[in-house]
Each structure stands twice: as C-alpha cells, then as structure tokens.
Amino acid sequence: MNPSRARLIEILVGLLATQLIVFGLAFYILNEPQRIASAQTEILNVQLDEAMTLYAENCAVCHGLNGEGIGPTPPLNHPALASMPYDELFKTIARGRYGTSMPAWSKDDGGPLSDYQISELVSLVQSGDWQSTGDRVVNLGLAPLIPFTTRPDPALLEAVAALPDGETLKSAITLYANSCVACHGADGLGTALAPALNDPAARAKSVEELTRTITFGSPGTRMSAWSEQLTPEEIARMVMLIQRWDEIPLGTIPAPDVPIPTTAESIARGGELYAANCARCHGPEGQGTPRAPALNVQAFLTQTNDQAMQFIISGGVPGTAMPAWGDRMTEADIQAIVGFIRQWEPTAPEVANPTRPGGGGPPWLRNNSTNPAQPGQPAQPGQQTPSGGAGGPPWEQSQTQTAWWQTLNWPLLLGITAALSVIFSLIAAGLSGLKKP
C-alpha cells in the first residue's frame, strides 16, 4: 500500500475517533443535569416514603393524622415550616423544644432516631404530601382517634349550675370540652395520651401546683404550656374543676362520636378480615344469620358509633356467641373491620334479611369484574388499587403513569445518530479514496 495512502487512513481514523469522543462528551454534558435531577428526585421519593412511616410511628399521636396538630401541639403542614431552613428543623426534631411537650428524638440526646431518619422527617416537613402521609398513618392502624372537642350534656350541665359557684364550673366544663378532652378524655378519666384529671391524686394537689402545670406545662411529658391559649382566669377555672370533679355527674362530658379514618386499602383489608372471621356468623354481606345479628342494617349502623363497634369486637359480648377478638387481632385489624362495616351504612336496608349460616364471602369475591381484585390477583383495567384510588402518593403516580417512550433521552439518541452518520460518511469517503489509482 502506498505510504501516503496509509497515512491518510490513519488521519481519517484519528479524526473519526476524535469526533466520536467530542460528540460523546458534548451529549454527556448536556444530559448530566437531567441525570442529576432524576437521581435527586429518586432519592427524595425514597426518603419521603420512609419518612411517612416514621411519622406514623412517632409523630402522628401528637401532630395529627395529616400533620394538622392536636390541641396545643402545633401543625406541621404549615407553609411557614415548609420554608424553614433545614438546619433549624433538624435541630428542633433532634433536640426537642424546652418548655414544651416536644422531646429530643436524636440518639445523641437519648431519642430513638438516627441523624439520617431525622433528615428524612425534615424532608417530609419541607416537601411531603400530607394527604398521602395521612393515608399511611391510617393503613398502619396508627391514626390518633382522640377527638378534639365534645359537647357537654345540657341536662347535666344545668345540674352543675345548681352547685356552689355553679356558673364558674359550667364555664370550666365547656372550656375543658373544647380544649382538654382531646388528651385527658371524657369526664376527665384519662386516655393513652394523658392521665386522668378526675382522680383523687389530682384533686389532692395544691392550687399553686395545678396552676403552674397548666400555665407552664410539664417537661418530659405531652403536657404543653397553655399560657398562650388560656387567660389566667380560665386557668383558675380549670383548677377549680379539677379540685371539685368529684361533684360533677358522670356523663357531663361524654365521649363524642368520632369516625375511624379509612382509606381504600384499609377498607379492602377490613373486607378480607371480615370474610375470614365474621362472615360465617354475621353473613357474607352482614345480613345476619340465626347465629348472630345483622350488621348491615340501619338500626345497628345509626345507633352504634365506631368506638362502640370497636369495643364490641375487641371485648366481645358476654353471654352470647360473640367472642373477644382483642387478643387475636391487632388494633389496626379491628379498626379496618369497623371501617369496612361502616361503609355499608349509605345503602343499608331498614329491615334485615338473615341468611343461613356458613359459607359465602363478600360480594367482590364472587364478581371480580366490577369489584376489587382478590388477594394475589391483578386488578382489572381502571380498577382502584388497594392503597387508594390513585395507587399511592403523587410522586409514585407520575412514575407508574409515564409511557415508555417518554422515558427515552431523545437529545442523546439524536446526537448518537448524527455522530454515526458522520462516521459512516467519513469511512465511505476514505474507502472511495483507496480505490483511486
């Protein structure tokens, strides 16, 4: 081969390689910002998903189902918190807030959470979807069911007015029903969140000690300072109520009717549990059998609130065939069954039509074309998923609903195509030059 022709081939190959490298680097540089943004979004999605579970397990009991706050506990779904600097939010969660019920959550300060977990909660406050977070809390059976307010019984409230300083006690009872029942419970008998105030030990405390506790809170507990929500006169009325609670008739501050929150996933779970454990006695559609009364009937559903239904399932009914399920099911399972039964109410018949005991199951197990899919089977087109009508939080929806061609990097593909065209053109030109004499 002619040395000059061989030299020309080497030059052409070198030019082709150089152009390929240049094109590759150019398109890599153009694609890098998009790749970084995509990676950051994926990491954030993972953090938010883990943070929702952390919130359900540790924070919902005080800050509410959707971060709305309970009683004096501030909301987390406020725009001001979303724009708060990262370091300030991290410090608040890690070290708590002195003089409030906010404890330290960092392991370095005696809490249960690592720095990474705290950073995930910060991401939730700044970028989370609180509706999806609330759904996660419900699906885990960790929804705070304590009501915010209740309405005192009018007749018993008038009986209180006949007592010495009765008008002051009436005012204190109304104040308690609006501000304190969320934690301290109906008639001041306490809840899982806070101790009883209608108790001899509380009545034995001095006016000064009670006033100080209500005004400044109790460090290390969920009792916050109420000095900014209540006036000194209102605090004095609350102290009087606590010290004279043994004079107040039981039932004056009743437990209100608070529906158990549900999601499509919790209702589906409740349906499965009902079919497996309840349908044999109460009927596959709750219509009742000779063994057990109807549940899917107006008389039962309108006269039995969710808390009463949960109590019946958990503790059973002595002297009947209704066993106690509290030692066989978790609280979340029982709440799921209550939510499933409650969804019958809009279409419940006025009169029950009992069926023969045994067999059967809920309607969707017999008609998969129009109802949720059976466990382990794919849903039909257009059917809602168990986690909700949209299949999960928005950041997950956008990924599942994106067509395959929308995920392609079109600028990069066009660049590679152009580079290959140039390479083939140069190779063709070189081959043509070799054929010349």
C-alpha positions as CSV (number, residue, x, y, z in Angstrom):
1,M,0.0,0.0,0.0
2,N,1.2,3.5,-0.8
3,P,2.7,5.1,2.3
4,S,0.8,8.3,1.7
5,R,-2.5,6.4,1.4
6,A,-1.8,4.6,4.6
7,R,-1.0,7.9,6.3
8,L,-4.4,9.2,5.0
9,I,-6.2,6.3,6.5
10,E,-4.5,6.9,9.9
11,I,-5.5,10.5,9.8
12,L,-9.1,9.7,8.9
13,V,-9.4,7.1,11.7
14,G,-7.9,9.6,14.2
15,L,-10.4,12.3,13.1
16,L,-13.3,9.8,13.4
17,A,-12.2,8.8,16.9
18,T,-11.7,12.4,18.0
19,Q,-15.1,13.4,16.6
20,L,-16.8,10.5,18.4
21,I,-15.2,11.5,21.7
22,V,-16.2,15.1,21.2
23,F,-19.8,14.2,20.4
24,G,-19.9,11.8,23.3
25,L,-18.6,14.3,25.8
26,A,-21.0,17.0,24.4
27,F,-24.1,14.9,24.8
28,Y,-22.9,13.6,28.2
29,I,-22.5,17.2,29.4
30,L,-26.0,18.1,28.0
31,N,-27.6,15.1,29.7
32,E,-25.8,15.4,33.1
33,P,-28.1,18.0,34.7
34,Q,-31.2,15.9,33.8
35,R,-29.5,12.8,35.2
36,I,-28.6,14.5,38.4
37,A,-32.1,15.9,38.8
38,S,-33.6,12.5,38.2
39,A,-31.3,10.9,40.8
40,Q,-32.1,13.5,43.3
41,T,-35.9,13.0,42.8
42,E,-35.5,9.3,43.2
43,I,-33.6,9.7,46.5
44,L,-36.2,12.2,47.7
45,N,-39.0,9.8,46.9
46,V,-37.3,7.0,48.9
47,Q,-36.7,9.4,51.8
48,L,-40.4,10.6,51.8
49,D,-41.7,7.1,51.7
50,E,-39.6,6.1,54.7
51,A,-40.4,9.4,56.5
52,M,-44.2,8.7,56.2
53,T,-43.8,5.5,58.2
54,L,-41.5,7.3,60.7
55,Y,-44.2,10.0,61.1
56,A,-46.9,7.4,61.6
57,E,-45.0,5.5,64.3
58,N,-43.6,8.5,66.2
59,C,-45.3,11.8,65.4
60,A,-49.0,11.3,64.4
61,V,-50.1,10.8,68.0
62,C,-49.3,14.4,68.8
63,H,-49.2,16.2,65.4
64,G,-52.3,14.6,64.0
65,L,-53.3,12.4,61.1
66,N,-52.3,14.8,58.4
67,G,-49.8,17.0,60.3
68,E,-52.7,19.3,61.4
69,G,-51.7,19.4,65.1
70,I,-53.7,18.2,68.1
71,G,-54.7,20.7,70.9
72,P,-51.7,22.9,71.7
73,T,-49.4,20.8,69.6
74,P,-48.6,22.9,66.5
75,P,-49.3,21.7,63.0
76,L,-46.5,20.5,60.7
77,N,-48.4,21.1,57.4
78,H,-48.0,24.8,57.7
79,P,-46.3,26.7,54.8
80,A,-44.1,28.5,57.3
81,L,-42.5,25.3,58.3
82,A,-42.0,24.1,54.7
83,S,-39.9,27.2,54.1
84,M,-37.9,27.0,57.4
85,P,-34.2,26.4,57.0
86,Y,-33.1,22.8,57.0
87,D,-30.7,23.2,60.0
88,E,-33.4,24.8,62.2
89,L,-35.9,22.0,61.5
90,F,-33.2,19.3,62.1
91,K,-32.2,20.9,65.4
92,T,-35.8,21.1,66.6
93,I,-36.5,17.4,65.9
94,A,-33.2,16.2,67.1
95,R,-33.0,18.2,70.4
96,G,-36.7,19.0,71.1
97,R,-38.0,22.2,72.4
98,Y,-37.5,23.2,76.1
99,G,-40.7,24.0,78.0
100,T,-42.9,22.2,75.5
101,S,-44.0,18.6,75.0
102,M,-41.6,18.2,72.1
103,P,-39.0,15.7,73.2
104,A,-35.5,15.1,71.8
105,W,-35.6,12.5,69.1
106,S,-31.9,12.2,68.3
107,K,-30.0,9.1,69.6
108,D,-27.3,11.5,70.8
109,D,-29.9,13.1,73.1
110,G,-31.5,9.9,74.3
111,G,-34.1,9.6,71.5
112,P,-34.7,6.6,69.1
113,L,-33.9,8.2,65.7
114,S,-30.6,8.4,63.8
115,D,-29.5,11.5,62.1
116,Y,-30.5,10.0,58.7
117,Q,-34.0,9.3,59.9
118,I,-34.3,12.9,61.3
119,S,-33.2,14.2,57.9
120,E,-36.0,12.1,56.3
121,L,-38.5,13.8,58.6
122,V,-37.2,17.2,57.7
123,S,-37.7,16.3,54.0
124,L,-41.3,15.3,54.9
125,V,-42.0,18.7,56.5
126,Q,-40.4,20.6,53.6
127,S,-41.6,18.5,50.6
128,G,-44.1,15.9,51.8
129,D,-47.6,15.1,50.7
130,W,-49.7,15.3,53.9
131,Q,-52.7,13.6,52.4
132,S,-50.6,10.6,51.4
133,T,-48.9,10.7,54.9
134,G,-52.4,10.6,56.5
135,D,-53.2,7.5,54.4
136,R,-50.1,5.8,55.5
137,V,-50.9,6.5,59.2
138,V,-54.4,5.0,58.7
139,N,-53.2,2.0,56.8
140,L,-50.7,1.2,59.6
141,G,-53.5,1.5,62.1
142,L,-51.8,4.4,64.0
143,A,-54.4,7.1,63.4
144,P,-54.9,9.2,66.6
145,L,-58.6,8.6,67.4
146,I,-58.8,11.0,70.3
147,P,-61.4,13.7,69.4
148,F,-60.5,17.4,69.6
149,T,-63.8,18.6,71.2
150,T,-67.1,17.3,72.6
151,R,-70.4,18.8,73.7
152,P,-71.3,18.7,77.3
153,D,-74.7,17.1,78.2
154,P,-77.1,20.0,78.5
155,A,-79.3,18.5,81.3
156,L,-76.3,17.5,83.5
157,L,-74.7,20.9,82.8
158,E,-77.7,22.6,84.3
159,A,-77.4,20.3,87.3
160,V,-73.9,21.6,87.7
161,A,-75.2,25.1,87.7
162,A,-77.1,24.4,91.0
163,L,-73.8,23.7,92.8
164,P,-71.9,26.4,94.7
165,D,-70.1,28.5,92.1
166,G,-72.0,26.5,89.6
167,E,-71.7,29.1,86.7
168,T,-67.9,29.0,87.1
169,L,-67.9,25.2,87.0
170,K,-70.2,25.3,83.9
171,S,-67.7,27.6,82.2
172,A,-64.8,25.3,83.1
173,I,-66.6,22.2,81.8
174,T,-67.2,23.9,78.5
175,L,-63.6,25.0,78.4
176,Y,-62.4,21.5,79.1
177,A,-64.7,20.1,76.4
178,N,-63.2,22.5,73.9
179,S,-59.5,22.3,74.9
180,C,-58.6,19.3,77.1
181,V,-60.8,16.4,76.2
182,A,-58.5,15.5,73.2
183,C,-55.9,14.2,75.6
184,H,-57.5,13.8,79.1
185,G,-60.6,12.1,77.8
186,A,-64.4,12.2,78.5
187,D,-65.2,13.2,82.1
188,G,-61.5,13.7,82.7
189,L,-60.9,10.0,83.1
190,G,-57.7,10.0,81.0
191,T,-56.6,8.4,77.8
192,A,-53.5,6.7,76.4
193,L,-52.2,10.3,75.8
194,A,-52.6,11.8,79.2
195,P,-53.5,10.9,82.8
196,A,-56.9,11.3,84.4
197,L,-57.7,14.6,86.0
198,N,-60.9,13.3,87.6
199,D,-58.8,11.4,90.1
200,P,-58.2,11.7,93.9
201,A,-54.5,12.2,93.3
202,A,-55.1,15.2,91.0
203,R,-57.6,16.7,93.5
204,A,-55.0,16.4,96.3
205,K,-52.6,18.7,94.5
206,S,-52.4,22.4,95.6
207,V,-53.9,25.3,93.7
208,E,-50.3,26.6,93.1
209,E,-49.1,23.3,91.6
210,L,-52.1,22.8,89.3
211,T,-51.9,26.4,88.2
212,R,-48.2,26.1,87.4
213,T,-48.6,22.8,85.5
214,I,-51.4,24.2,83.3
215,T,-49.6,27.5,82.8
216,F,-46.1,26.2,82.0
217,G,-46.7,22.6,81.1
218,S,-44.9,19.5,82.4
219,P,-41.4,18.9,81.0
220,G,-40.8,15.4,79.7
221,T,-44.5,14.8,79.1
222,R,-47.0,15.7,76.4
223,M,-48.4,18.4,78.6
224,S,-47.7,21.7,76.9
225,A,-47.8,25.2,78.3
226,W,-51.3,26.7,78.0
227,S,-50.4,30.3,79.0
228,E,-50.7,31.5,75.4
229,Q,-54.1,29.7,74.8
230,L,-55.8,30.4,78.1
231,T,-56.1,33.5,80.2
232,P,-55.2,33.4,83.9
233,E,-58.9,33.5,84.8
234,E,-59.6,30.5,82.5
235,I,-56.7,28.6,84.1
236,A,-58.1,29.4,87.6
237,R,-61.5,27.9,86.4
238,M,-59.7,24.7,85.2
239,V,-58.0,24.4,88.6
240,M,-61.4,24.6,90.4
241,L,-62.9,21.9,88.1
242,I,-60.0,19.5,88.8
243,Q,-60.3,20.0,92.6
244,R,-64.1,19.6,92.6
245,W,-64.5,17.0,89.9
246,D,-66.0,14.5,92.3
247,E,-69.1,16.8,92.5
248,I,-69.6,16.6,88.7
249,P,-72.1,13.9,87.5
250,L,-70.5,11.3,85.3
251,G,-71.6,11.7,81.6
252,T,-71.4,15.5,81.8
253,I,-68.6,15.5,79.3
254,P,-69.4,12.4,77.1
255,A,-67.1,10.7,74.6
256,P,-68.0,12.1,71.2
257,D,-68.7,10.1,68.1
258,V,-65.5,10.2,66.0
259,P,-65.5,8.1,62.8
260,I,-62.5,5.9,62.4
261,P,-60.5,7.2,59.4
262,T,-60.3,4.9,56.4
263,T,-58.6,4.5,53.1
264,A,-59.3,2.2,50.2
265,E,-56.5,0.0,51.4
266,S,-57.8,-0.2,55.0
267,I,-61.3,-1.0,53.8
268,A,-60.0,-3.8,51.5
269,R,-58.1,-5.2,54.4
270,G,-61.1,-5.0,56.6
271,G,-63.1,-6.9,54.0
272,E,-60.6,-9.7,53.9
273,L,-60.6,-10.0,57.7
274,Y,-64.4,-9.8,57.8
275,A,-64.7,-12.6,55.2
276,A,-62.2,-14.8,57.1
277,N,-63.5,-14.2,60.6
278,C,-67.0,-12.7,60.7
279,A,-69.0,-13.7,57.6
280,R,-69.8,-17.2,58.9
281,C,-71.9,-15.9,61.8
282,H,-72.9,-12.4,60.6
283,G,-73.4,-13.3,56.9
284,P,-71.2,-12.6,53.9
285,E,-72.9,-9.2,53.4
286,G,-73.6,-8.5,57.1
287,Q,-77.3,-9.5,56.7
288,G,-77.2,-11.7,59.9
289,T,-77.8,-15.4,60.4
290,P,-79.5,-17.5,63.2
291,R,-76.2,-17.4,64.9
292,A,-75.6,-13.7,65.1
293,P,-77.5,-10.4,64.4
294,A,-77.3,-8.4,61.2
295,L,-74.7,-5.6,61.0
296,N,-75.7,-4.4,57.5
297,V,-79.0,-2.8,58.7
298,Q,-79.9,0.8,59.5
299,A,-80.9,0.2,63.1
300,F,-77.4,-1.1,64.0
301,L,-75.3,1.3,61.9
302,T,-77.1,4.5,63.0
303,Q,-77.2,3.7,66.7
304,T,-73.7,2.2,67.1
305,N,-70.7,4.6,66.7
306,D,-67.3,3.5,65.6
307,Q,-65.8,3.5,69.1
308,A,-68.6,1.3,70.4
309,M,-68.2,-1.1,67.5
310,Q,-64.5,-1.3,68.1
311,F,-65.1,-2.0,71.8
312,I,-67.6,-4.8,70.9
313,I,-65.2,-6.5,68.5
314,S,-62.3,-6.2,70.9
315,G,-64.0,-7.3,74.1
316,G,-66.8,-9.5,72.8
317,V,-70.3,-9.7,74.3
318,P,-70.5,-11.7,77.5
319,G,-73.3,-14.3,77.5
320,T,-73.5,-14.5,73.7
321,A,-71.6,-16.3,70.9
322,M,-69.6,-13.1,70.2
323,P,-66.0,-13.8,71.3
324,A,-63.4,-11.2,72.2
325,W,-61.1,-10.6,69.2
326,G,-58.8,-8.2,71.0
327,D,-56.3,-11.0,71.8
328,R,-56.4,-12.4,68.3
329,M,-56.2,-9.2,66.2
330,T,-54.3,-6.0,66.3
331,E,-56.0,-2.7,66.9
332,A,-55.3,-1.8,63.3
333,D,-57.1,-5.0,62.1
334,I,-60.1,-4.3,64.3
335,Q,-60.3,-0.7,63.1
336,A,-60.1,-2.0,59.5
337,I,-63.1,-4.2,60.1
338,V,-65.0,-1.3,61.7
339,G,-64.2,0.8,58.6
340,F,-65.4,-1.9,56.3
341,I,-68.7,-2.4,58.2
342,R,-69.3,1.4,58.3
343,Q,-69.2,1.7,54.5
344,W,-72.4,-0.3,54.3
345,E,-74.4,2.5,56.0
346,P,-75.4,4.5,53.0
347,T,-77.1,1.5,51.4
348,A,-78.1,-0.5,54.5
349,P,-81.7,-1.8,54.4
350,E,-84.2,-0.8,57.0
351,V,-85.1,-4.4,57.8
352,A,-82.5,-7.3,58.0
353,N,-82.9,-10.3,55.8
354,P,-80.9,-13.1,57.6
355,T,-79.3,-15.9,55.6
356,R,-78.3,-19.4,56.5
357,P,-75.0,-19.6,58.5
358,G,-71.7,-20.5,56.9
359,G,-70.0,-20.2,53.6
360,G,-70.1,-17.3,51.3
361,G,-68.0,-14.2,51.4
362,P,-68.2,-10.5,50.5
363,P,-69.6,-9.7,47.0
364,W,-66.3,-8.8,45.4
365,L,-65.1,-12.4,45.9
366,R,-67.9,-13.5,43.7
367,N,-67.8,-10.8,41.0
368,N,-64.3,-9.7,40.1
369,S,-65.4,-7.8,37.0
370,T,-66.8,-4.8,39.0
371,N,-65.2,-5.1,42.4
372,P,-61.7,-5.1,43.9
373,A,-59.4,-8.0,42.8
374,Q,-59.0,-11.0,45.0
375,P,-55.8,-11.1,47.1
376,G,-52.9,-12.2,44.9
377,Q,-54.7,-11.4,41.6
378,P,-54.1,-8.4,39.4
379,A,-56.7,-5.6,39.3
380,Q,-58.9,-5.2,36.3
381,P,-58.2,-2.2,34.0
382,G,-59.4,1.0,35.5
383,Q,-59.8,-0.6,38.9
384,Q,-58.6,1.1,42.0
385,T,-55.6,-0.3,43.8
386,P,-55.8,-1.2,47.5
387,S,-53.6,1.7,48.5
388,G,-56.1,4.2,47.1
389,G,-57.8,5.4,44.0
390,A,-54.6,6.8,42.5
391,G,-52.3,4.0,43.5
392,G,-50.2,5.9,46.1
393,P,-48.7,9.3,46.6
394,P,-48.3,11.7,43.7
395,W,-44.5,11.1,43.2
396,E,-45.2,7.4,42.7
397,Q,-48.2,8.0,40.4
398,S,-46.1,10.1,38.0
399,Q,-43.7,7.2,37.6
400,T,-46.3,4.5,37.0
401,Q,-48.3,6.5,34.6
402,T,-45.4,7.6,32.3
403,A,-45.3,5.9,28.9
404,W,-42.1,4.1,27.9
405,W,-41.3,6.5,25.0
406,Q,-41.4,9.4,27.5
407,T,-38.6,8.0,29.4
408,L,-36.2,8.0,26.4
409,N,-33.4,10.6,26.2
410,W,-34.3,12.0,22.8
411,P,-31.5,14.6,22.5
412,L,-28.9,11.9,23.3
413,L,-30.4,9.5,20.8
414,L,-30.4,12.2,18.0
415,G,-26.8,13.1,18.9
416,I,-25.7,9.5,18.6
417,T,-27.5,9.1,15.3
418,A,-25.8,12.2,13.9
419,A,-22.4,11.1,15.1
420,L,-22.8,7.7,13.5
421,S,-23.9,9.3,10.2
422,V,-20.7,11.4,10.2
423,I,-18.6,8.4,11.0
424,F,-20.1,6.3,8.1
425,S,-19.7,9.3,5.7
426,L,-16.0,9.6,6.6
427,I,-15.5,5.9,6.3
428,A,-17.2,5.9,2.9
429,A,-15.0,8.8,1.8
430,G,-11.9,7.0,2.9
431,L,-12.8,3.8,1.1
432,S,-13.5,5.8,-2.0
433,G,-10.1,7.4,-1.8
434,L,-8.4,4.0,-1.5
435,K,-10.0,2.8,-4.8
436,K,-8.4,5.6,-6.8
437,P,-5.2,4.7,-8.7
